[in-house]
Amino acid sequence: MLENYLKWDSLFDQAIKEAKEINFEIKTDKVIFTGMGGSYIPGKIAEILDYNVDYRAITGIPRKVDENTTLIAMSYSGTTSETIQAVKEGLEKGSKIVVISSDGNLEKIAEEHKEKIYFIKVKGLSQTRYSFPVLITPLLKILSTVSINKINLDELKEGVIENKEKYKDLGKELSTKIIGKIPVFYASTYFPIAIRFKQEINENAKSPAFYGEIPEVNHNEVESYVRGKDLLLPIVIGNESIDDVTAGVLNAERIIPPSSSKLKNISSLVLLAGLTSIYLADTLKENPEKLSIIPKCRERTSVIFKG
């Protein structure tokens, strides 16, 4: 399964070429991204960058959308019940809608409402989490129309190429330290990456993991280590002064972003999350592809929305 992540430089190359065909321009003051799981995290990670509009990433159905909202809905499968419902809500409220998907009901809805929905069809690998490059690249191409700083998509591929080999070693080292512990990932600027690490370990290694946002955790969660230090493995992502505070008081493991480029850091750190989780899965003899409980949740959720 390691190869699914190690081919990301090629996947980014493919996605960057395809993104050149995207010509959607954001013309509203508010942008809401919605998605679930592996289709949520690209939108959340995009919050690391700065925009001249109000941009927010959420899970599930947005509560407040209107004609001055651009709604970007992502579901790799195209069958995620919450995201389908979010698109229906956007249609009802007159929002400008972008759908990023590979197939499924979302593609059918986009076809039925092609005058109201800008549809971007993507194709990656067998699992959403393996397909991160083909999901975040078109999203950032769209957001580049309202970005404060220039977004050079090539830097996503460069981040993978520059760090792939050393992150194979670091991922193996991290996975060894996690054995017998519950990892808790903390970050400030790179908080969405902390979420991604947690997701990857949950899905690929079938193991518990958690995250917290700096500096909020410094006012509550750090106190739990009085009793939890033997159970938990704190891992701080980032090298800002406020990250140093959390790392210092918890004697945490550190993951230092390798570049001055946020785009390179995004692609490489997400790669590291994937590699770490696969090494952990191998040690625990878990099959990263097999999902036992998530499908049950999806099935029961679809019943709720059909009702």
Secondary structure, DSSP 8 states (H G I E B T S, - for coil): -HHHHHTHHHHHHHHHHHHTT------SSEEEEE--GGGTHHHHHGGGS-BSSEEEEESS--S---TTEEEEEEESSS--HHHHHHHHHHHHHT-EEEEEESSHHHHHHHHHTTTTEEEEE----SSGGGGHHHHHHHHHHHHGGGBSS---THHHHHHHHHHHHHHHHHHHHHHHHHTTSEEEEEESTTHHHHHHHHHHHHHHH----EEEETTGGGGTGGGGHHHHTTTEEEEEE--SHHHHHHHHHHT-EEE----S-HHHHHHHHHHHHHHHHHHHHHHHT--TT--SSHHHHHHHHHHHHH-
